[in-house]
Amino acid sequence: MTYDLPDARGHFGPYGGQFVAETLMGPLAELAAAYHVARGDADFQAVLARDLHDYVGRPSPLYLAERLTAAAGGARIYLKREDLNHTGAHKINNTLGQALLARRMGKTRLIAETGAGQHGVATATVAARLGMRCAIYMGAEDMRRQAPNVRRMRLLGAEVVSVTLGSQTLKDAMNEALRDWATTIDDTFYVIGSVSGPHPYPAMVRDFQAIIGREARAQFLEREGRLPDAAVACVGGGSNAMGLFYAFLEDPTVALYGVEAAGDGLATGRHAAPLTAGARPGVLHGTRSYLMYDAHGQILETHSISAGLDYPGVGPEHAWLKDSGRARYMAVDDQQALAAFHALTHLEGILPALESSHALAYAQILARELGREKAIVVSLSGRGDKDVETVAAHEGHH
Amino acid sequence: MSRLQDVFAELKGKRAALVTFVTGGDPALETTVPLLHALVEAGADVLEVGIPFSDPMADGPVIQMSHQRALAHGTTITDVLAMVATFRERNTRTPVVLMGYVNPVEAMGYGVFAQACARAGVDGVILVDLPPEEAGEWLAAARQAAVDRVFLLAPTSPPERMRLIGEASSGFVYYVALKGVTGAAHLDIGTVGKQLGAVRALVDLPIGVGFGVQDAQSARALGEVADAVIVGSALIRRLAAAEGAESIAQARAFVAGLRAALPPRQ
């Protein structure tokens, strides 16, 4: 059966949809219509493909990490090197696509929310390139954790707005970006960074990120003459994971693993793992999906050493893939992620982002389980330069 | 006839209804019921009570802070329902409409919530982030419990959505007078009047107008064109500026001023 989700109103089974105030319903319909046309427009796709090649530097390599493989002692571990993209993460695949769509729609200003700052940097970057104004919403706590990215965004000409309400992290930044958009929709395009938010964002962001899996699948086929046995990616909102998984959804022999942030450990409650920690479905930021909230429906504060995974929800398509059994979801805690960060740095000379380190930590476990005959593709979604301070500070305390 | 229908029928041809919004549990759990009675005494025709939520995305800073204060003293959706039930012990006439976000309602269950509303004496519910397209289960539950379903309309709603929202709604329709979040400050009455004409052609219910009512002057101007004038942020700002009994006195004086400003209709 052909996988053709979401439906016309953005539903992945019981998940997804459009849960926003009425002010945004008209603009979302306009966006969905514009995206639908652009998606099928050869000219739009040609401009996007050219920019992904010339500006982002695609295709990104698929790299066999031989020393990491040897250390893990099992399946061959291949890294899809999204960290080598311009701006250092997978985020620019999507911001470039959305910014080109914004220009096509006649918008002159981009806004975005950001957690780790990678999506903010990627948005500020394409805004500079296309000559658009740009405002980035970022939790005050995240601005402290990710100061180098704040400086980068400002250098790129973006206004970085500190969000001081709530938990001062990604979810609060998204609240504030939605408020901005409700006020400025005439000239402003909201660039959502994950496969979350109201329809059409989850499908649109997935489509722009799907180049990760399309390339990885073709590169692996060329290299090994077959498909990999598993694909592994970290999941906060889940954009790099959906980007990797999408090309493999109809390849039943490729097991898909999403890795959430277990923070201090699932048992402590201080984590960001709605899919693995038994959360129920709920509604936040325009979409229905698995969501961390208390008995009264109030959204819980989350914890992860990685700002990019520090989010109480997850993209609705991941909720659907979990329920349908097509993908499996695991969680890796802060210490395991840190260990993987060091392992890749020492063994391969690659500093991974703390987000991606979660995927690497689980990939080493999976490699041992699968054994030497098998092969795994891991999304190395971003580079870890932004995390050097966080790692040093964390380890100074231990 | 529901209490909402009664009020709008009674005021038809006389003046616009005055609708006041406060958040349940702000400034304190025990102040909400006395505050609601004071608002009625000062001239409010319909009471809106907010169910506090951790992530009130469609609200501006004044109401966000109000939600945060209410949550800081542990106010739950069950507490807000209990406040309405207590209010009803002394007032069986003034309609009460709950306004909130959908997740606390989903957490409780649509059916359970609708029945609890009916038992507490809640007349209508506005779920800000639940458009009619996603509201099938809620509409059925609310209809069964005879609770009015109030949906939002916005300047960005195209005509076919206005029709859809009019059909899904009962009691009244809440027209968001300007783009933005609650408490924003750039209301243009002339434009709103023109927009309401277009809405009335498609929606056969009273139209309440909110988002941007600051003072007696803007209430008077809106009272010329709207069936109901809704005030929220400006009222909460006054409540938050004072302490204890003084804050209720401030709210009472402010609402009395708005009520006095509403122009009579010939």
Chai-1 contact restraints between the chains, C-beta under 6 A:
chainA,res_idxA,chainB,res_idxB,connection_type,confidence,min_distance_angstrom,max_distance_angstrom,comment,restraint_id
A,G17,B,E134,contact,1.0,0.0,6.0,A-B,restraint_1
A,F19,B,D129,contact,1.0,0.0,6.0,A-B,restraint_2
A,F19,B,E134,contact,1.0,0.0,6.0,A-B,restraint_3
A,V20,B,D129,contact,1.0,0.0,6.0,A-B,restraint_4
A,A21,B,A58,contact,1.0,0.0,6.0,A-B,restraint_5
A,A21,B,V128,contact,1.0,0.0,6.0,A-B,restraint_6
A,A21,B,D129,contact,1.0,0.0,6.0,A-B,restraint_7
A,E22,B,L152,contact,1.0,0.0,6.0,A-B,restraint_8
A,E22,B,A154,contact,1.0,0.0,6.0,A-B,restraint_9
A,E22,B,S157,contact,1.0,0.0,6.0,A-B,restraint_10
A,T23,B,A154,contact,1.0,0.0,6.0,A-B,restraint_11
A,T23,B,T156,contact,1.0,0.0,6.0,A-B,restraint_12
A,T23,B,V176,contact,1.0,0.0,6.0,A-B,restraint_13
A,M25,B,P131,contact,1.0,0.0,6.0,A-B,restraint_14
A,G26,B,T156,contact,1.0,0.0,6.0,A-B,restraint_15
A,G26,B,S157,contact,1.0,0.0,6.0,A-B,restraint_16
A,G26,B,P158,contact,1.0,0.0,6.0,A-B,restraint_17
A,L165,B,Q64,contact,1.0,0.0,6.0,A-B,restraint_18
A,N175,B,D55,contact,1.0,0.0,6.0,A-B,restraint_19
A,N175,B,M57,contact,1.0,0.0,6.0,A-B,restraint_20
A,L178,B,M57,contact,1.0,0.0,6.0,A-B,restraint_21
A,R179,B,V181,contact,1.0,0.0,6.0,A-B,restraint_22
A,A182,B,G180,contact,1.0,0.0,6.0,A-B,restraint_23
A,A182,B,V181,contact,1.0,0.0,6.0,A-B,restraint_24
A,T183,B,K179,contact,1.0,0.0,6.0,A-B,restraint_25
A,T183,B,G180,contact,1.0,0.0,6.0,A-B,restraint_26
A,G282,B,N103,contact,1.0,0.0,6.0,A-B,restraint_27
A,V283,B,V102,contact,1.0,0.0,6.0,A-B,restraint_28
A,V283,B,N103,contact,1.0,0.0,6.0,A-B,restraint_29
A,V283,B,E106,contact,1.0,0.0,6.0,A-B,restraint_30
A,H296,B,T76,contact,1.0,0.0,6.0,A-B,restraint_31
A,H296,B,P104,contact,1.0,0.0,6.0,A-B,restraint_32
A,G297,B,N103,contact,1.0,0.0,6.0,A-B,restraint_33
A,G297,B,P104,contact,1.0,0.0,6.0,A-B,restraint_34
A,G297,B,A107,contact,1.0,0.0,6.0,A-B,restraint_35
A,Q298,B,S54,contact,1.0,0.0,6.0,A-B,restraint_36
A,I299,B,S54,contact,1.0,0.0,6.0,A-B,restraint_37
A,I299,B,D55,contact,1.0,0.0,6.0,A-B,restraint_38
